[in-house]
Amino acid sequence: MRYYSVFNKNGIKICDTATLSDALLMCSFDTTRTYRKIKIITDQIVDISSVRLDDDKQLKSQNILPDRQAIPVVI
């Protein structure tokens, strides 16, 4: 898997694109822009199973606050 990052003349990333043609298009708008191909290595995927914890170690249930009843003030 790969994508392309486009940078301005100061080296600040402007955007990421999925295709080389999009990266070249972004660079054509300003001749000082550059692009780099970023490759993601995905051959080592780790699958971790879940484990149920005891009730005392789990997060407490959240209290849902009621909807606000106030009327917004428009200035």
mmCIF file of the N, C-alpha and C atoms, coordinates in Angstrom:
data_MODEL
# 
_entry.id   MODEL 
# 
loop_
_atom_site.group_PDB 
_atom_site.id 
_atom_site.type_symbol 
_atom_site.label_atom_id 
_atom_site.label_alt_id 
_atom_site.label_comp_id 
_atom_site.label_asym_id 
_atom_site.label_entity_id 
_atom_site.label_seq_id 
_atom_site.pdbx_PDB_ins_code 
_atom_site.Cartn_x 
_atom_site.Cartn_y 
_atom_site.Cartn_z 
_atom_site.occupancy 
_atom_site.B_iso_or_equiv 
_atom_site.pdbx_formal_charge 
_atom_site.auth_seq_id 
_atom_site.auth_comp_id 
_atom_site.auth_asym_id 
_atom_site.auth_atom_id 
_atom_site.pdbx_PDB_model_num 
ATOM 1   N N  . MET A 1 1  ? 0.858   -1.169  0.000   1.00 0.00 ? 1  MET A N  1 
ATOM 2   C CA . MET A 1 1  ? 0.000   0.000   0.000   1.00 0.00 ? 1  MET A CA 1 
ATOM 3   C C  . MET A 1 1  ? 0.904   1.232   0.000   1.00 0.00 ? 1  MET A C  1 
ATOM 4   N N  . ARG A 1 2  ? 0.510   2.249   -0.765  1.00 0.00 ? 2  ARG A N  1 
ATOM 5   C CA . ARG A 1 2  ? 1.299   3.470   -0.817  1.00 0.00 ? 2  ARG A CA 1 
ATOM 6   C C  . ARG A 1 2  ? 0.395   4.668   -1.067  1.00 0.00 ? 2  ARG A C  1 
ATOM 7   N N  . TYR A 1 3  ? 0.935   5.830   -0.725  1.00 0.00 ? 3  TYR A N  1 
ATOM 8   C CA . TYR A 1 3  ? 0.279   7.087   -1.026  1.00 0.00 ? 3  TYR A CA 1 
ATOM 9   C C  . TYR A 1 3  ? 1.365   8.136   -1.231  1.00 0.00 ? 3  TYR A C  1 
ATOM 10  N N  . TYR A 1 4  ? 0.976   9.325   -1.609  1.00 0.00 ? 4  TYR A N  1 
ATOM 11  C CA . TYR A 1 4  ? 1.930   10.384  -1.914  1.00 0.00 ? 4  TYR A CA 1 
ATOM 12  C C  . TYR A 1 4  ? 1.636   11.600  -1.042  1.00 0.00 ? 4  TYR A C  1 
ATOM 13  N N  . SER A 1 5  ? 2.694   12.194  -0.487  1.00 0.00 ? 5  SER A N  1 
ATOM 14  C CA . SER A 1 5  ? 2.562   13.416  0.299   1.00 0.00 ? 5  SER A CA 1 
ATOM 15  C C  . SER A 1 5  ? 3.149   14.568  -0.494  1.00 0.00 ? 5  SER A C  1 
ATOM 16  N N  . VAL A 1 6  ? 2.450   15.692  -0.489  1.00 0.00 ? 6  VAL A N  1 
ATOM 17  C CA . VAL A 1 6  ? 2.890   16.892  -1.205  1.00 0.00 ? 6  VAL A CA 1 
ATOM 18  C C  . VAL A 1 6  ? 3.333   17.917  -0.172  1.00 0.00 ? 6  VAL A C  1 
ATOM 19  N N  . PHE A 1 7  ? 4.512   18.526  -0.420  1.00 0.00 ? 7  PHE A N  1 
ATOM 20  C CA . PHE A 1 7  ? 5.107   19.479  0.510   1.00 0.00 ? 7  PHE A CA 1 
ATOM 21  C C  . PHE A 1 7  ? 5.341   20.812  -0.191  1.00 0.00 ? 7  PHE A C  1 
ATOM 22  N N  . ASN A 1 8  ? 5.260   21.912  0.585   1.00 0.00 ? 8  ASN A N  1 
ATOM 23  C CA . ASN A 1 8  ? 5.568   23.219  0.017   1.00 0.00 ? 8  ASN A CA 1 
ATOM 24  C C  . ASN A 1 8  ? 7.072   23.456  0.084   1.00 0.00 ? 8  ASN A C  1 
ATOM 25  N N  . LYS A 1 9  ? 7.539   24.655  -0.327  1.00 0.00 ? 9  LYS A N  1 
ATOM 26  C CA . LYS A 1 9  ? 8.974   24.926  -0.396  1.00 0.00 ? 9  LYS A CA 1 
ATOM 27  C C  . LYS A 1 9  ? 9.646   24.929  0.976   1.00 0.00 ? 9  LYS A C  1 
ATOM 28  N N  . ASN A 1 10 ? 8.868   25.097  2.061   1.00 0.00 ? 10 ASN A N  1 
ATOM 29  C CA . ASN A 1 10 ? 9.417   25.075  3.415   1.00 0.00 ? 10 ASN A CA 1 
ATOM 30  C C  . ASN A 1 10 ? 9.407   23.678  4.031   1.00 0.00 ? 10 ASN A C  1 
ATOM 31  N N  . GLY A 1 11 ? 8.948   22.686  3.272   1.00 0.00 ? 11 GLY A N  1 
ATOM 32  C CA . GLY A 1 11 ? 8.907   21.321  3.777   1.00 0.00 ? 11 GLY A CA 1 
ATOM 33  C C  . GLY A 1 11 ? 7.682   20.990  4.598   1.00 0.00 ? 11 GLY A C  1 
ATOM 34  N N  . ILE A 1 12 ? 6.696   21.860  4.603   1.00 0.00 ? 12 ILE A N  1 
ATOM 35  C CA . ILE A 1 12 ? 5.453   21.633  5.347   1.00 0.00 ? 12 ILE A CA 1 
ATOM 36  C C  . ILE A 1 12 ? 4.503   20.847  4.456   1.00 0.00 ? 12 ILE A C  1 
ATOM 37  N N  . LYS A 1 13 ? 3.932   19.774  5.015   1.00 0.00 ? 13 LYS A N  1 
ATOM 38  C CA . LYS A 1 13 ? 3.026   18.934  4.239   1.00 0.00 ? 13 LYS A CA 1 
ATOM 39  C C  . LYS A 1 13 ? 1.746   19.690  3.915   1.00 0.00 ? 13 LYS A C  1 
ATOM 40  N N  . ILE A 1 14 ? 1.385   19.657  2.652   1.00 0.00 ? 14 ILE A N  1 
ATOM 41  C CA . ILE A 1 14 ? 0.154   20.303  2.186   1.00 0.00 ? 14 ILE A CA 1 
ATOM 42  C C  . ILE A 1 14 ? -0.992  19.305  2.172   1.00 0.00 ? 14 ILE A C  1 
ATOM 43  N N  . CYS A 1 15 ? -0.730  18.113  1.619   1.00 0.00 ? 15 CYS A N  1 
ATOM 44  C CA . CYS A 1 15 ? -1.800  17.130  1.522   1.00 0.00 ? 15 CYS A CA 1 
ATOM 45  C C  . CYS A 1 15 ? -1.223  15.748  1.249   1.00 0.00 ? 15 CYS A C  1 
ATOM 46  N N  . ASP A 1 16 ? -2.063  14.746  1.361   1.00 0.00 ? 16 ASP A N  1 
ATOM 47  C CA . ASP A 1 16 ? -1.768  13.372  0.973   1.00 0.00 ? 16 ASP A CA 1 
ATOM 48  C C  . ASP A 1 16 ? -2.694  13.010  -0.175  1.00 0.00 ? 16 ASP A C  1 
ATOM 49  N N  . THR A 1 17 ? -2.163  12.279  -1.153  1.00 0.00 ? 17 THR A N  1 
ATOM 50  C CA . THR A 1 17 ? -2.985  11.857  -2.277  1.00 0.00 ? 17 THR A CA 1 
ATOM 51  C C  . THR A 1 17 ? -2.827  10.359  -2.482  1.00 0.00 ? 17 THR A C  1 
ATOM 52  N N  . ALA A 1 18 ? -3.818  9.754   -3.087  1.00 0.00 ? 18 ALA A N  1 
ATOM 53  C CA . ALA A 1 18 ? -3.790  8.310   -3.305  1.00 0.00 ? 18 ALA A CA 1 
ATOM 54  C C  . ALA A 1 18 ? -3.078  7.934   -4.596  1.00 0.00 ? 18 ALA A C  1 
ATOM 55  N N  . THR A 1 19 ? -2.997  8.863   -5.538  1.00 0.00 ? 19 THR A N  1 
ATOM 56  C CA . THR A 1 19 ? -2.402  8.529   -6.828  1.00 0.00 ? 19 THR A CA 1 
ATOM 57  C C  . THR A 1 19 ? -1.277  9.498   -7.170  1.00 0.00 ? 19 THR A C  1 
ATOM 58  N N  . LEU A 1 20 ? -0.362  9.036   -8.013  1.00 0.00 ? 20 LEU A N  1 
ATOM 59  C CA . LEU A 1 20 ? 0.748   9.868   -8.469  1.00 0.00 ? 20 LEU A CA 1 
ATOM 60  C C  . LEU A 1 20 ? 0.232   11.029  -9.304  1.00 0.00 ? 20 LEU A C  1 
ATOM 61  N N  . SER A 1 21 ? -0.784  10.800  -10.104 1.00 0.00 ? 21 SER A N  1 
ATOM 62  C CA . SER A 1 21 ? -1.310  11.880  -10.948 1.00 0.00 ? 21 SER A CA 1 
ATOM 63  C C  . SER A 1 21 ? -1.870  13.024  -10.101 1.00 0.00 ? 21 SER A C  1 
ATOM 64  N N  . ASP A 1 22 ? -2.504  12.705  -8.968  1.00 0.00 ? 22 ASP A N  1 
ATOM 65  C CA . ASP A 1 22 ? -3.001  13.770  -8.081  1.00 0.00 ? 22 ASP A CA 1 
ATOM 66  C C  . ASP A 1 22 ? -1.848  14.537  -7.449  1.00 0.00 ? 22 ASP A C  1 
ATOM 67  N N  . ALA A 1 23 ? -0.778  13.838  -7.076  1.00 0.00 ? 23 ALA A N  1 
ATOM 68  C CA . ALA A 1 23 ? 0.387   14.502  -6.489  1.00 0.00 ? 23 ALA A CA 1 
ATOM 69  C C  . ALA A 1 23 ? 1.041   15.421  -7.516  1.00 0.00 ? 23 ALA A C  1 
ATOM 70  N N  . LEU A 1 24 ? 1.165   14.951  -8.757  1.00 0.00 ? 24 LEU A N  1 
ATOM 71  C CA . LEU A 1 24 ? 1.739   15.782  -9.810  1.00 0.00 ? 24 LEU A CA 1 
ATOM 72  C C  . LEU A 1 24 ? 0.860   16.995  -10.098 1.00 0.00 ? 24 LEU A C  1 
ATOM 73  N N  . LEU A 1 25 ? -0.448  16.813  -10.027 1.00 0.00 ? 25 LEU A N  1 
ATOM 74  C CA . LEU A 1 25 ? -1.366  17.931  -10.234 1.00 0.00 ? 25 LEU A CA 1 
ATOM 75  C C  . LEU A 1 25 ? -1.175  18.992  -9.151  1.00 0.00 ? 25 LEU A C  1 
ATOM 76  N N  . MET A 1 26 ? -1.060  18.559  -7.892  1.00 0.00 ? 26 MET A N  1 
ATOM 77  C CA . MET A 1 26 ? -0.837  19.501  -6.789  1.00 0.00 ? 26 MET A CA 1 
ATOM 78  C C  . MET A 1 26 ? 0.498   20.225  -6.952  1.00 0.00 ? 26 MET A C  1 
ATOM 79  N N  . CYS A 1 27 ? 1.503   19.535  -7.449  1.00 0.00 ? 27 CYS A N  1 
ATOM 80  C CA . CYS A 1 27 ? 2.813   20.166  -7.669  1.00 0.00 ? 27 CYS A CA 1 
ATOM 81  C C  . CYS A 1 27 ? 2.777   21.124  -8.849  1.00 0.00 ? 27 CYS A C  1 
ATOM 82  N N  . SER A 1 28 ? 1.890   20.905  -9.804  1.00 0.00 ? 28 SER A N  1 
ATOM 83  C CA . SER A 1 28 ? 1.817   21.786  -10.971 1.00 0.00 ? 28 SER A CA 1 
ATOM 84  C C  . SER A 1 28 ? 1.252   23.161  -10.627 1.00 0.00 ? 28 SER A C  1 
ATOM 85  N N  . PHE A 1 29 ? 0.543   23.279  -9.511  1.00 0.00 ? 29 PHE A N  1 
ATOM 86  C CA . PHE A 1 29 ? -0.008  24.572  -9.116  1.00 0.00 ? 29 PHE A CA 1 
ATOM 87  C C  . PHE A 1 29 ? 1.083   25.528  -8.636  1.00 0.00 ? 29 PHE A C  1 
ATOM 88  N N  . ASP A 1 30 ? 2.194   24.978  -8.131  1.00 0.00 ? 30 ASP A N  1 
ATOM 89  C CA . ASP A 1 30 ? 3.308   25.790  -7.629  1.00 0.00 ? 30 ASP A CA 1 
ATOM 90  C C  . ASP A 1 30 ? 4.585   25.012  -7.897  1.00 0.00 ? 30 ASP A C  1 
ATOM 91  N N  . THR A 1 31 ? 5.513   25.592  -8.651  1.00 0.00 ? 31 THR A N  1 
ATOM 92  C CA . THR A 1 31 ? 6.716   24.863  -9.065  1.00 0.00 ? 31 THR A CA 1 
ATOM 93  C C  . THR A 1 31 ? 7.678   24.582  -7.913  1.00 0.00 ? 31 THR A C  1 
ATOM 94  N N  . THR A 1 32 ? 7.471   25.201  -6.750  1.00 0.00 ? 32 THR A N  1 
ATOM 95  C CA . THR A 1 32 ? 8.359   24.944  -5.607  1.00 0.00 ? 32 THR A CA 1 
ATOM 96  C C  . THR A 1 32 ? 7.893   23.755  -4.775  1.00 0.00 ? 32 THR A C  1 
ATOM 97  N N  . ARG A 1 33 ? 6.735   23.201  -5.102  1.00 0.00 ? 33 ARG A N  1 
ATOM 98  C CA . ARG A 1 33 ? 6.224   22.048  -4.344  1.00 0.00 ? 33 ARG A CA 1 
ATOM 99  C C  . ARG A 1 33 ? 6.937   20.771  -4.768  1.00 0.00 ? 33 ARG A C  1 
ATOM 100 N N  . THR A 1 34 ? 7.033   19.841  -3.827  1.00 0.00 ? 34 THR A N  1 
ATOM 101 C CA . THR A 1 34 ? 7.613   18.528  -4.099  1.00 0.00 ? 34 THR A CA 1 
ATOM 102 C C  . THR A 1 34 ? 6.675   17.461  -3.568  1.00 0.00 ? 34 THR A C  1 
ATOM 103 N N  . TYR A 1 35 ? 6.886   16.221  -3.985  1.00 0.00 ? 35 TYR A N  1 
ATOM 104 C CA . TYR A 1 35 ? 6.089   15.113  -3.467  1.00 0.00 ? 35 TYR A CA 1 
ATOM 105 C C  . TYR A 1 35 ? 7.017   13.964  -3.111  1.00 0.00 ? 35 TYR A C  1 
ATOM 106 N N  . ARG A 1 36 ? 6.529   13.114  -2.221  1.00 0.00 ? 36 ARG A N  1 
ATOM 107 C CA . ARG A 1 36 ? 7.257   11.918  -1.812  1.00 0.00 ? 36 ARG A CA 1 
ATOM 108 C C  . ARG A 1 36 ? 6.297   10.744  -1.789  1.00 0.00 ? 36 ARG A C  1 
ATOM 109 N N  . LYS A 1 37 ? 6.807   9.586   -2.237  1.00 0.00 ? 37 LYS A N  1 
ATOM 110 C CA . LYS A 1 37 ? 5.997   8.369   -2.180  1.00 0.00 ? 37 LYS A CA 1 
ATOM 111 C C  . LYS A 1 37 ? 6.179   7.760   -0.794  1.00 0.00 ? 37 LYS A C  1 
ATOM 112 N N  . ILE A 1 38 ? 5.081   7.498   -0.113  1.00 0.00 ? 38 ILE A N  1 
ATOM 113 C CA . ILE A 1 38 ? 5.093   6.905   1.219   1.00 0.00 ? 38 ILE A CA 1 
ATOM 114 C C  . ILE A 1 38 ? 4.589   5.479   1.077   1.00 0.00 ? 38 ILE A C  1 
ATOM 115 N N  . LYS A 1 39 ? 5.379   4.527   1.524   1.00 0.00 ? 39 LYS A N  1 
ATOM 116 C CA . LYS A 1 39 ? 4.994   3.119   1.424   1.00 0.00 ? 39 LYS A CA 1 
ATOM 117 C C  . LYS A 1 39 ? 4.691   2.586   2.815   1.00 0.00 ? 39 LYS A C  1 
ATOM 118 N N  . ILE A 1 40 ? 3.546   1.967   2.954   1.00 0.00 ? 40 ILE A N  1 
ATOM 119 C CA . ILE A 1 40 ? 3.147   1.367   4.223   1.00 0.00 ? 40 ILE A CA 1 
ATOM 120 C C  . ILE A 1 40 ? 3.370   -0.127  4.113   1.00 0.00 ? 40 ILE A C  1 
ATOM 121 N N  . ILE A 1 41 ? 4.168   -0.660  5.020   1.00 0.00 ? 41 ILE A N  1 
ATOM 122 C CA . ILE A 1 41 ? 4.427   -2.098  5.018   1.00 0.00 ? 41 ILE A CA 1 
ATOM 123 C C  . ILE A 1 41 ? 3.372   -2.765  5.901   1.00 0.00 ? 41 ILE A C  1 
ATOM 124 N N  . THR A 1 42 ? 2.574   -3.650  5.301   1.00 0.00 ? 42 THR A N  1 
ATOM 125 C CA . THR A 1 42 ? 1.474   -4.269  6.048   1.00 0.00 ? 42 THR A CA 1 
ATOM 126 C C  . THR A 1 42 ? 1.607   -5.787  6.117   1.00 0.00 ? 42 THR A C  1 
ATOM 127 N N  . ASP A 1 43 ? 2.838   -6.293  5.964   1.00 0.00 ? 43 ASP A N  1 
ATOM 128 C CA . ASP A 1 43 ? 2.965   -7.748  5.947   1.00 0.00 ? 43 ASP A CA 1 
ATOM 129 C C  . ASP A 1 43 ? 2.932   -8.368  7.341   1.00 0.00 ? 43 ASP A C  1 
ATOM 130 N N  . GLN A 1 44 ? 3.085   -7.585  8.391   1.00 0.00 ? 44 GLN A N  1 
ATOM 131 C CA . GLN A 1 44 ? 3.045   -8.126  9.742   1.00 0.00 ? 44 GLN A CA 1 
ATOM 132 C C  . GLN A 1 44 ? 1.860   -7.531  10.497  1.00 0.00 ? 44 GLN A C  1 
ATOM 133 N N  . ILE A 1 45 ? 0.756   -8.231  10.447  1.00 0.00 ? 45 ILE A N  1 
ATOM 134 C CA . ILE A 1 45 ? -0.451  -7.804  11.145  1.00 0.00 ? 45 ILE A CA 1 
ATOM 135 C C  . ILE A 1 45 ? -0.638  -8.702  12.354  1.00 0.00 ? 45 ILE A C  1 
ATOM 136 N N  . VAL A 1 46 ? -0.821  -8.080  13.507  1.00 0.00 ? 46 VAL A N  1 
ATOM 137 C CA . VAL A 1 46 ? -0.976  -8.825  14.744  1.00 0.00 ? 46 VAL A CA 1 
ATOM 138 C C  . VAL A 1 46 ? -2.448  -8.818  15.130  1.00 0.00 ? 46 VAL A C  1 
ATOM 139 N N  . ASP A 1 47 ? -2.998  -9.994  15.366  1.00 0.00 ? 47 ASP A N  1 
ATOM 140 C CA . ASP A 1 47 ? -4.391  -10.117 15.782  1.00 0.00 ? 47 ASP A CA 1 
ATOM 141 C C  . ASP A 1 47 ? -4.407  -10.408 17.277  1.00 0.00 ? 47 ASP A C  1 
ATOM 142 N N  . ILE A 1 48 ? -5.044  -9.535  18.046  1.00 0.00 ? 48 ILE A N  1 
ATOM 143 C CA . ILE A 1 48 ? -5.092  -9.680  19.498  1.00 0.00 ? 48 ILE A CA 1 
ATOM 144 C C  . ILE A 1 48 ? -6.531  -9.939  19.899  1.00 0.00 ? 48 ILE A C  1 
ATOM 145 N N  . SER A 1 49 ? -6.736  -11.008 20.649  1.00 0.00 ? 49 SER A N  1 
ATOM 146 C CA . SER A 1 49 ? -8.091  -11.319 21.098  1.00 0.00 ? 49 SER A CA 1 
ATOM 147 C C  . SER A 1 49 ? -8.430  -10.492 22.328  1.00 0.00 ? 49 SER A C  1 
ATOM 148 N N  . SER A 1 50 ? -9.705  -10.298 22.560  1.00 0.00 ? 50 SER A N  1 
ATOM 149 C CA . SER A 1 50 ? -10.142 -9.519  23.715  1.00 0.00 ? 50 SER A CA 1 
ATOM 150 C C  . SER A 1 50 ? -10.418 -10.444 24.898  1.00 0.00 ? 50 SER A C  1 
ATOM 151 N N  . VAL A 1 51 ? -10.312 -9.870  26.087  1.00 0.00 ? 51 VAL A N  1 
ATOM 152 C CA . VAL A 1 51 ? -10.538 -10.622 27.318  1.00 0.00 ? 51 VAL A CA 1 
ATOM 153 C C  . VAL A 1 51 ? -11.495 -9.819  28.182  1.00 0.00 ? 51 VAL A C  1 
ATOM 154 N N  . ARG A 1 52 ? -12.502 -10.474 28.726  1.00 0.00 ? 52 ARG A N  1 
ATOM 155 C CA . ARG A 1 52 ? -13.439 -9.779  29.606  1.00 0.00 ? 52 ARG A CA 1 
ATOM 156 C C  . ARG A 1 52 ? -12.839 -9.686  30.997  1.00 0.00 ? 52 ARG A C  1 
ATOM 157 N N  . LEU A 1 53 ? -12.825 -8.467  31.546  1.00 0.00 ? 53 LEU A N  1 
ATOM 158 C CA . LEU A 1 53 ? -12.301 -8.237  32.880  1.00 0.00 ? 53 LEU A CA 1 
ATOM 159 C C  . LEU A 1 53 ? -13.397 -8.448  33.911  1.00 0.00 ? 53 LEU A C  1 
ATOM 160 N N  . ASP A 1 54 ? -12.982 -8.624  35.142  1.00 0.00 ? 54 ASP A N  1 
ATOM 161 C CA . ASP A 1 54 ? -13.947 -8.709  36.234  1.00 0.00 ? 54 ASP A CA 1 
ATOM 162 C C  . ASP A 1 54 ? -14.697 -7.378  36.331  1.00 0.00 ? 54 ASP A C  1 
ATOM 163 N N  . ASP A 1 55 ? -15.896 -7.420  36.911  1.00 0.00 ? 55 ASP A N  1 
ATOM 164 C CA . ASP A 1 55 ? -16.729 -6.226  36.968  1.00 0.00 ? 55 ASP A CA 1 
ATOM 165 C C  . ASP A 1 55 ? -16.053 -5.076  37.714  1.00 0.00 ? 55 ASP A C  1 
ATOM 166 N N  . ASP A 1 56 ? -15.272 -5.342  38.736  1.00 0.00 ? 56 ASP A N  1 
ATOM 167 C CA . ASP A 1 56 ? -14.660 -4.260  39.506  1.00 0.00 ? 56 ASP A CA 1 
ATOM 168 C C  . ASP A 1 56 ? -13.515 -3.586  38.742  1.00 0.00 ? 56 ASP A C  1 
ATOM 169 N N  . LYS A 1 57 ? -12.999 -4.184  37.683  1.00 0.00 ? 57 LYS A N  1 
ATOM 170 C CA . LYS A 1 57 ? -11.907 -3.597  36.918  1.00 0.00 ? 57 LYS A CA 1 
ATOM 171 C C  . LYS A 1 57 ? -12.395 -2.885  35.661  1.00 0.00 ? 57 LYS A C  1 
ATOM 172 N N  . GLN A 1 58 ? -13.664 -2.975  35.367  1.00 0.00 ? 58 GLN A N  1 
ATOM 173 C CA . GLN A 1 58 ? -14.189 -2.320  34.176  1.00 0.00 ? 58 GLN A CA 1 
ATOM 174 C C  . GLN A 1 58 ? -14.535 -0.870  34.484  1.00 0.00 ? 58 GLN A C  1 
ATOM 175 N N  . LEU A 1 59 ? -14.644 -0.090  33.446  1.00 0.00 ? 59 LEU A N  1 
ATOM 176 C CA . LEU A 1 59 ? -15.033 1.305   33.609  1.00 0.00 ? 59 LEU A CA 1 
ATOM 177 C C  . LEU A 1 59 ? -16.472 1.388   34.105  1.00 0.00 ? 59 LEU A C  1 
ATOM 178 N N  . LYS A 1 60 ? -16.724 2.378   34.916  1.00 0.00 ? 60 LYS A N  1 
ATOM 179 C CA . LYS A 1 60 ? -18.079 2.598   35.415  1.00 0.00 ? 60 LYS A CA 1 
ATOM 180 C C  . LYS A 1 60 ? -18.960 3.104   34.279  1.00 0.00 ? 60 LYS A C  1 
ATOM 181 N N  . SER A 1 61 ? -20.247 2.845   34.369  1.00 0.00 ? 61 SER A N  1 
ATOM 182 C CA . SER A 1 61 ? -21.149 3.321   33.321  1.00 0.00 ? 61 SER A CA 1 
ATOM 183 C C  . SER A 1 61 ? -21.223 4.845   33.351  1.00 0.00 ? 61 SER A C  1 
ATOM 184 N N  . GLN A 1 62 ? -21.423 5.433   32.200  1.00 0.00 ? 62 GLN A N  1 
ATOM 185 C CA . GLN A 1 62 ? -21.463 6.884   32.095  1.00 0.00 ? 62 GLN A CA 1 
ATOM 186 C C  . GLN A 1 62 ? -22.874 7.387   32.313  1.00 0.00 ? 62 GLN A C  1 
ATOM 187 N N  . ASN A 1 63 ? -22.977 8.527   32.950  1.00 0.00 ? 63 ASN A N  1 
ATOM 188 C CA . ASN A 1 63 ? -24.265 9.177   33.133  1.00 0.00 ? 63 ASN A CA 1 
ATOM 189 C C  . ASN A 1 63 ? -24.504 10.090  31.946  1.00 0.00 ? 63 ASN A C  1 
ATOM 190 N N  . ILE A 1 64 ? -25.636 9.942   31.287  1.00 0.00 ? 64 ILE A N  1 
ATOM 191 C CA . ILE A 1 64 ? -25.967 10.768  30.139  1.00 0.00 ? 64 ILE A CA 1 
ATOM 192 C C  . ILE A 1 64 ? -26.726 11.987  30.638  1.00 0.00 ? 64 ILE A C  1 
ATOM 193 N N  . LEU A 1 65 ? -26.181 13.151  30.312  1.00 0.00 ? 65 LEU A N  1 
ATOM 194 C CA . LEU A 1 65 ? -26.807 14.388  30.758  1.00 0.00 ? 65 LEU A CA 1 
ATOM 195 C C  . LEU A 1 65 ? -28.060 14.665  29.942  1.00 0.00 ? 65 LEU A C  1 
ATOM 196 N N  . PRO A 1 66 ? -29.075 15.298  30.556  1.00 0.00 ? 66 PRO A N  1 
ATOM 197 C CA . PRO A 1 66 ? -30.297 15.614  29.812  1.00 0.00 ? 66 PRO A CA 1 
ATOM 198 C C  . PRO A 1 66 ? -30.023 16.714  28.793  1.00 0.00 ? 66 PRO A C  1 
ATOM 199 N N  . ASP A 1 67 ? -30.884 16.795  27.788  1.00 0.00 ? 67 ASP A N  1 
ATOM 200 C CA . ASP A 1 67 ? -30.767 17.848  26.783  1.00 0.00 ? 67 ASP A CA 1 
ATOM 201 C C  . ASP A 1 67 ? -30.946 19.209  27.450  1.00 0.00 ? 67 ASP A C  1 
ATOM 202 N N  . ARG A 1 68 ? -30.245 20.188  26.903  1.00 0.00 ? 68 ARG A N  1 
ATOM 203 C CA . ARG A 1 68 ? -30.361 21.543  27.453  1.00 0.00 ? 68 ARG A CA 1 
ATOM 204 C C  . ARG A 1 68 ? -31.762 22.088  27.170  1.00 0.00 ? 68 ARG A C  1 
ATOM 205 N N  . GLN A 1 69 ? -32.316 22.738  28.149  1.00 0.00 ? 69 GLN A N  1 
ATOM 206 C CA . GLN A 1 69 ? -33.660 23.309  28.008  1.00 0.00 ? 69 GLN A CA 1 
ATOM 207 C C  . GLN A 1 69 ? -33.594 24.810  27.739  1.00 0.00 ? 69 GLN A C  1 
ATOM 208 N N  . ALA A 1 70 ? -32.404 25.423  27.812  1.00 0.00 ? 70 ALA A N  1 
ATOM 209 C CA . ALA A 1 70 ? -32.286 26.863  27.617  1.00 0.00 ? 70 ALA A CA 1 
ATOM 210 C C  . ALA A 1 70 ? -32.462 27.221  26.143  1.00 0.00 ? 70 ALA A C  1 
ATOM 211 N N  . ILE A 1 71 ? -32.960 28.400  25.900  1.00 0.00 ? 71 ILE A N  1 
ATOM 212 C CA . ILE A 1 71 ? -33.142 28.910  24.543  1.00 0.00 ? 71 ILE A CA 1 
ATOM 213 C C  . ILE A 1 71 ? -31.904 29.737  24.202  1.00 0.00 ? 71 ILE A C  1 
ATOM 214 N N  . PRO A 1 72 ? -31.271 29.487  23.066  1.00 0.00 ? 72 PRO A N  1 
ATOM 215 C CA . PRO A 1 72 ? -30.071 30.258  22.724  1.00 0.00 ? 72 PRO A CA 1 
ATOM 216 C C  . PRO A 1 72 ? -30.392 31.736  22.499  1.00 0.00 ? 72 PRO A C  1 
ATOM 217 N N  . VAL A 1 73 ? -29.449 32.595  22.867  1.00 0.00 ? 73 VAL A N  1 
ATOM 218 C CA . VAL A 1 73 ? -29.604 34.026  22.699  1.00 0.00 ? 73 VAL A CA 1 
ATOM 219 C C  . VAL A 1 73 ? -28.913 34.417  21.408  1.00 0.00 ? 73 VAL A C  1 
ATOM 220 N N  . VAL A 1 74 ? -29.630 35.065  20.503  1.00 0.00 ? 74 VAL A N  1 
ATOM 221 C CA . VAL A 1 74 ? -29.063 35.516  19.241  1.00 0.00 ? 74 VAL A CA 1 
ATOM 222 C C  . VAL A 1 74 ? -28.815 37.005  19.354  1.00 0.00 ? 74 VAL A C  1 
ATOM 223 N N  . ILE A 1 75 ? -27.584 37.398  19.104  1.00 0.00 ? 75 ILE A N  1 
ATOM 224 C CA . ILE A 1 75 ? -27.216 38.829  19.216  1.00 0.00 ? 75 ILE A CA 1 
ATOM 225 C C  . ILE A 1 75 ? -27.079 39.408  17.834  1.00 0.00 ? 75 ILE A C  1 
# 
